[in-house]
């Protein structure tokens, strides 16, 4: 790891990198930046990543998130979540930051790669991740038309690599292992059908009310809402594959009839099942 004297405050971008997929607005390295007071949290209204390169720090948010940070930890900031972070006790610390926005990152969030339930990733190897982030905006012919797209591709690659490393590190013994198990149980159709949220709560050893409240706090939606989305995802795949009638799909999903299935499907996708089938299969 570099010595403290080798880390200097640097702006890595002179101007934002904009592409049809999104934009990287700010990036750089900060040293001994004053922290955000937890009593006066801020809302950035953009996505951001903050890598702790050296020193000790803290993270807090208005959803109850609270973590003490060490080098190699990465904070994921979300547009609507008030948060605070900074160095501990006036000690020296340094951070790499990226501020970004756009539809490709909204997609990453909708698919769980950026997850408000996991605002801190404990990755280790701070110098490795500092270098990987620096490579995203490494000097090139910055005014060439393809430069923003190449930078966007590199940022997505690093995000995926970080997400995979965090998933490997969390493992079955992590503090939120019950949440991952709950998502799996709620989202996977069993031979006996889709398990009720109350059944899933018992399976992870929790009282249902505590389970529901904690699930909402960490994910922003109820267990029932999460399961409904997954059921419609399953229906979309079944319609595309073409091996089931709409009545069979409605029965598989536990709807009393095709009408109620169609209503729920349109509410989730904006299309009726028939319109979705025509759009995907041309018939």
N, C-alpha and C positions, 0 to 999 in steps of 0.2 A: 504494500500500500504506500502511496506517496507520502512524504513528510508534510507537516503542516505548512512549511514555508513554500512548498511547491504548488500549493493550491491557491490560486488567485481568482478573485471575482472576474468573471468573463461573461459577456453577452455573446452567445453563439449565433444569433441571427441579427442582421441589420434591418430586415423587414420581413413581414409574414410570408410564408410559403403557402400559396393558395392553389387548390386544385378542385375538380368537380367532386371529389370524394370527401374533401374537408380541407382544413388548413391548420398549419402549425404557426401559432401566433407569436410565441415567445419560447426561448430556450437558452440555457446558460448554466453557469456555476456561480453560486453565491457563497460567501464565507462570512460567518459571524453576523448574518442578517438578524435584525431584531425579530423576535417571535410575535405571533398573533396572540393577544390576551384571550384566554378561554372565557373570560367574562364578557368579551366583546367579539364574538365569532363573526367571521365574514362569509359571504356567499360570493363565489367567483363568477358564477354563471357561464363557466366553461369547464371542460375536463382539464385535469392537470395530473402529472406524475411528479413526485418529489422523491429523489433518492438521497438517503442519508449517506454521505461519503465518509465523514469522520465525526467523532464526538457523540454525545448522547442528546436525545431530543424527546419531545412528547407529541402526541396527537390526541385531539378531542373533537367530537362533533355533537350536533344537537339531537342525534338519535341514540345517544348514550355510549357511543364508541369512545374508548379511552385506551391508549397503548403507550407504553414507554418504548422508545425507539433506540436502536443501536445501528452502527454502520452496516449497510447491506439491506436495511429495511426500505421499502418503497410505499409511499402514501399515494393512494388513488383518490383524487378529488372529483366530486360530482357536481354538476351545474347548480342543483337546487339545495344542496346540503350545506348548512352553516358549519364551519369548522375552524379549528385553530391548531397551530403547531409551532414549534420553535425549540431552541436549545435549552438545556436544563441548567439552571443555577449559574448562568453567566459563563459557562464553560465554552471553549472554542468548538465550533461545529461548522460543517460545510455541507452544501446540498447541490444537487443537479436538479433543475426544474424544466418541465415541458408544459406549455399551455396550448391546448388544441381543441378543435370542435369540428363538427360536420357529420353527415349521414353515416359514414362508414363507422364512426365511433358510437353513434346511436345504435347501429346494428350490433356492434361488439357488446354493448350493454344489454340489448334485448336478448342476446344469446348467452349471457352470463359470463362472458370473458372479462367484462368490467362489471363488477357486482358491488352495489352499495353495502351488501351484507359482509363484504370482505374489503374494508377500506385500507388495510395494511397488509402488505405481502412481506414475509420474512424470507429473504432470498439469500443473504450472505454474499460473500465475494464482492464487496463494494467497488473495488477497482475494476473488476471485470465489467460490471454493469455501467460504471461511469464511462468506460471506453465504448461499450455498445451504444450507449445513448449519444455519445459524441459523434459516432460514425453516422448517425442519422442525418446530421446537418454538416457533415464534413465538407470542406471547401471543394467546390467544383465550379463549372461555369454556371454560376447561380442564375444568370439571366437567360439561360437556354430554356426553351419552352418546356422541356421534359423534366427539369430539375425538381419542381414541386411534387410531381407524381413519383419520382424515384425516392424522394425523401419520405413521402407518405407510405410507400411500400416498405421502406426500412423501419419506420415507426411501427407499422402493423406487425412486422416480423418480430421486433423486440417485444411488443405487447404479448404476442402469442408465446414467445419464449419465456417471458416472465410468468405468464399465467400457468404454463406447463410446469415451470420450476416450483411455483407456489403450490400447485396441486400435488406434486410429488412430495413436497415438504410437509403438507398438512396431514396427510395420512389418516388412518382410522382412529388414531388416538388424539386427534386435535380437539380443541375446545368446542368447535362447532361441528363435530362429526355427526351429531344428531340431525343437524340441518340438512347435510348432504344425504343422509339415509332417508330423511323425511321426503325430500324432493324425489328421490328414486322411487320410494314406495307410492307416493302420490301420483307420479307421472308414468308409471309402468303398469300396463294392464295385466292383471293376474288371471289365472284360469277361472277363478270365481268372480271375476269382474274387477271394477275399480274400487280399492279400499276406501272407506269413508275416512275423513280426517280424524275422527275420534278413534278409529282403529289404528291409524298411523301414530297418533299420540301415545297410545298404549304400547305400541311396538318399540318406540324410542324411550319408553320409561318416564313419560311426563303426564301430568294432569292436563286435560284438554284445554282448559282456560289459559293456563300458563303457556302451553304449547302454542295456542293460537296467537296470544299476545306477543310472544317472543318471535314467532314466525313473521308476523306483521312488522315488528320492529326491525328485523334484520333484512327483510326482502321488500317491504313496502306494499305487500298484498297479502290477503288471507290465504290459508291453506286451500280453502274451497275455490277461490279465484285462480290460484296457481294450477290446481287440478283441472279446472274447466278449460284453461288455455291449453294444457297438454292433451286433453281429450279432443279438442278441435284440431290440434296439430296432427293427432293420430288420424282424425277423419280426413284431413287434407291429403295425407299420404295414401289412405285407402281409396279415396276418390281418384287420385292420379293413377294408382296401380290398376284400377278398373275391374277388380275381381269381386266387388260387392255392390249390391243395389243400395239405394239410399235407405230403404227400410232395414236392410241387414246392418248397415252402419249405425242407424239409430238404435237398433236393438243391442248391438255390441257396446254402445256407449251408455246404455241404460236409460235412454229417453223413452217416454211412454208412446210416442208416435213420431212420424216424419215431420209433422208440423212443428212440434216443439224443438226437434233437432234442427230444423231449418232456421227457426227463429234464433236459436243460440249461435248457430254457425254464422248467420249474417251479422249478428251483433259483434262477433269476434273479428270477422274478415271483411265485412262490408259487402259481401256477395252471398246470394243464396247458394246452396250446394249445387243446384243445377247450373247456375251461371258459372260457378267455379269449375265444374266439370267441362263445360263448353270451352272456357278459356284455356284450360290445361290440355284438353284432349281433342278439342275441335268438334265435339259432338254432344 
